[in-house]
Amino acid sequence: MTGRHALALLAVAYFLSLGVFRERALPESFVRASFAWEAAPVLLLGVAALLFSRNRHGVILSTLLLLLSQRVGEMGGVYPTLPAGALAPALPELAKLPADGLGRVVAAGDVFRPNGATLYGLEDARGYESLVLDRIADTYPLWSKPQHASFNRVDDLTRPFLSFLNVRFAVARPEAAVPSGWRMRSRGREMAVFENPNALPRIFAPRKIRLVGLAGQALAEMSGTRDFSETAWIGGTTSEVRNGAAQISLRAAGPDLIATVNATQRVFLATSLPDWPGWIAESAGARIPLVTTNHAFVGFWLDAGRQTIRLHYRPASFFYGLAAFGLGLAAWVSRARRPIVQRDTRATTG
């Protein structure tokens, strides 16, 4: 296709779209400027092709410069550059919360988007991802209301499962009343922040272990539970046993969770870490077998004694990706080091 053909097609598309532009009440100055930013680079590229007809590199360079100019000129005013504070304005009430990686937050209703918590060094229990573990989705009725193509809305802060999820703080409207079982943390012009004194640590030793063998039985029993520090559910022949006791000290190391545990007898530790494949628990270089707990979370058994456990997330796909990158890099290096053989393709006469 020549430059003239491209210009002709742009002109036809422009005139056919005028009716749509008018329906959307777009200013004529905006429409004309947008068309100019589309047509002018094509015209200038045709001129460059004539000027550099024998210089292929000149044509390529002109094409790149015109493409860059066109994108900057057309889109520069559509997404303006704003100060960093426009993305995450200072919120004094959030700044007072500990960003130690050991407690989660939620918000009542729609006052605070979950993705916004990350900008303030906080972790929102509601999440807002395109991929969700199916067993986590099974627990939604216990603590939230899922919304189509959006985050899980929490309207009732008194749901016990929020305490199991390590929800220590909740954000609400400035005038909101303190929910039952919570206490006031701070209240300001932008928001009120409540604190949950019953929030469980991310790793804890429940008093009892409930073994269940039927699919959905754990969820059914959990729906009527008021205190998740009392019982944890794992798979097995239906029965109930007393759990051992342990003193647990937690700290976060980046995305990893480190627990120092002093147990007087064999003990089962439950966590509120979603049971995605890829979680690894290690102690003194040895892996600890993980057990699906409370239908969708990570748990594990520990023998008596004092030991330090590190929980970190390393899915197999991470190592497959590293291997694929290494193979690709090796292939590129091998190809780059191969000498280039130029062949004389001129015709010969005998």
N, C-alpha and C positions, 0 to 999 in steps of 0.2 A: 504494500500500500504506500503510495506517495504522500508527501506532505499536503498536496492539494486535496487528495481524497480525504485525508484525516480532517482537514479544516472544513471540508464540505459536510462531513458526517457530524462534526461538532455543531455546525450552524443549524443543520436540520434538527438535531436533538434539542438545541436551545429553543428554536421556534415552536417545536411540538410540546415543549414543557412549559411554555408561558402561561397556559391556562392553570396548570397545577400550582405554579408560583403565585398566581393571583389568588387562588382559593386559600392558600396558606398565608395570605397577607404579607408576603415577603417584600421588603422595600425594593423598588426598582433599582436603586443605586447598588444595593447588595447583589441583585441578580446580574446586573451588567458587569460589576467588578468580578464576580465569580466566573462569568463567561470569558472575560478578558484574561484572567489568570489561567484558563484552560487553553484558549486559542493562541495567545501571544507566544508561549514557549514552542508550540508546534510551528508557527510561522518563523520564529527565530532559528529553530532547528533546521528548517529548510534552507535558510540563508547560510547557516554554518556548513551545511552539506555542500553548498556551491563553493563557498570560500575555501573549504578544506577537502575538496573532491579528491585530491591525491594524498591526503594526509589522514589516514584512518584514525590515528591516535588523537588528532585534533577534533575529529567528529565525536569520538567517544568522550573526550573531556568536555566538549560543549554540551553533550547530552546529559552528563552527570550534573554539570553546573546549572543547566536549565531545569532539570528535575528538582534539584535542591531549591532553587529560587521559586519554582512553582509551588512546592509544598509549604515553604515558609510564608510566601505571599498569601496563599489561599487559606491556610489553617492557622496562621499566626494570631489572628484575632478571635478564633473560635474557642480555643482553650488558652486563655491568658495565663501568664505566670503570676502567681499570687504569693504573698509572704508565707513562710512555713507556718506561722501562727494561725493562718486561715484553715489549715488542715487539722491541727490539734491545738486549739486555743487553750490558754492557761486556765485550768479549773482547780481552784485552791482546795476544794473538798476532796478531789481525787489525789492531789499531790500529798495529802496527809496519810494516805493509805500505804501500808508496807508493800513494797514491790520485791518480796523475798522469794517468790516462786513457790510459796507453801500454802497459799490460800487463793480461792477463786472468788469471783464476783458474779452477780447477775444484776439485772435491772427489772423493775416492775413495769409491765406494759411495754410501751415502745419509746421510752424516754432516752434510751442509750443503746445505740447499735453495737452488737457484739464485736465487730471488727474495730470499733473505735477504742476498745479497751487496750489493745496491743500498743497503740500510740502512747499510752500512759504507763506502760510497763506492767499491765495487769492481764490476768487470764480470765476470760468470761466463760462460764460453764455452758452457756447456751450454744456456743459455736456458730459458725456461719460458713460451711464448706460445701463444695459441690459433691463430695464423696462422704458418705456416712456409713459407719459400721451398722449392719442390719440389726444386730442385737442391742446396740445402743438405741436405735430407733424404737425397739420394742419397749424400752423403759420410758419413753416420752410421756405416756399417760400418767406416770407416777409423779411427774413434777412440772410438766410444761404442756403447751399446746402448739403443735407444729403448724406452720403456715406455709402455704404454697409458695415455692421459690423464695423463701426468706428464712429468718432465724426462728428458733423455738421461743415462743412468747411465754413468759412467766407472769401470771396474774395473781397467784396465791403464794405468798412467801412463807406460809406456815406449813407447806408440804414437807414431811419428814425426809423425803429422799434428797432434798436440797442439802440437808446437813450431811448425809452420806457423801454427796458430791463435793464436799470440802468447800461449800459456799460460805465464806466468812463475812462477806459484805454485800449489801444490796443498794442500788442507786434508785431513787424515786424522785417524784416531783417535789419542789421545795415545801409545798404545803401538806404533803402526805403524812398520814398518821403512822405512828410506829406499830408494825404488825405484832400480833401476839407471839410471845416467845423471843422477840428481838429487842434490842435496845438502841437508843439513839447514839450514833457515833459523831455526827456533825450535821449542821444544817446551814446552808448558805443561800445566796441569791439564785444560783443556778440549779441546785439540787439538794436533796436530803440523802444522807448516807446512814444506813442502819447496819448494826453488827449482830452476827448470829453467835451467841455464846455456846450453842450446841453443835457447831460445825465440827465434824470429825477430821482428824489429820488425814493426809493422803495415804498414810500407812498406819494401821491400827490393829490391835488384837481383839476381835470380838469375844464376848464371854462364852458363846455357844457356837457350834458348827452344825448346820442342818444339811444333811445329805439327802438329795432328792434325785429320783431316777426318771421321772416323767417330764417330757418336754412341756414347758410352760408352767410347771408346778412351782418353780421358784418365783416367777413373776406373780402368780396368783397369791402366794403367801406374802410376798413383799408388799403387795398393794394394801394389806391391812396392818403393816408394821408401823409403829410409832417411834421406835428407837432402833436404829440400825447398828448401834454399838453393841446391842444385845446378841444379835444373830447374824451369821453370814451363811449363804447358801452355796454349796458346791455339788458336783455330780457324785452319785453313788447310790448304794442301796438305802432306801428311805430309812433314816434313823437320825438321832440327835445325840451329840456328845459335848461334854464340857471342854472348853479350850484352855490351854495353858496361859500363863500370865507372862508379860514381858514389859520391860522398860524400853521405850523407843525414843531416840533422838534423831530428828530429821534436818537435812539441809539440802538446798538445791545447788547444783554445779552446772550452770548453763541449762540445757534441756534435761540433764540427768538428775536423778533423785538418789541421795545417799542416806542410808539409815544405819545408825549404830544401835544394835539390839542386844539387850541383856536378858536372856530367858532362863528361868529356873527349871523349866521342863520343855518338852517338845511343844511347839506353839504354831498356830496357823495365823498368818498375817494377811489381812484383806487390804485392798487398795481401791482408790477411785480412778485408777488409770484404765482407760478403755482397752479392751483385750484385742487390739489389732495384732495380727501376726507380725512379729519382728521385735517384740519386747524381750529383753534379756536381763536376767537377774544373776549377779555374780558375787561371790564371796571368796576372797583369797585366791582369785584366779580360777575358781571352779564355778560352773554354772549350776544354778538352782532350778529344778523343774517348776514350771508355772502351772497354775490351776485356774480355770475359768471360775470366777466368783461373782455371786449376785447377778448371774445370767450374762453379764457383758463386761466384766472387769477382771483385772489381774489379781491373783493371790498366790501364796506359796507357803510351804511348811518349812520350819527351821528347827534344828535340834537344840537342846539346851546348851547354854554357854553364852559367851560374849563374842559377837562378830559384826563386821561391817558389810553391808550389802549395797551394791550399786545397781540401780535400775536404769537401763538406757535403751533407746530405740534404734535398732539396726536391722531393717527389713532385708531379706535376701535380694530384693530388687536393687538395693544400693550397691551391693557387691557385683551383681550382674552388670550394672551400669558402669562401674569402674573397670571391669574386665573388657567390656565393649569399647570403652574409651581407649584403654591401653592397646587393644588390637588395632583400632583405627589409627592411633598415633604411630604404631610400629609400621603399619602398611604405608602411611604417608611418608615416613622417614625413608623406608625402603625404596619407595617410588622416587623421592626427591634425589636420592643418591645415585640412581641409575643414570648412566650417561645417555644423552640425547643423540640419537643417530639421525643425521640428515641425509636424505637420499636425493640424488640428482634426477629430477623427473623430466629433464629436457629430452626431446625426441632426438634420436640419432639416425643418421642415414648410412646405409651400407654401400 
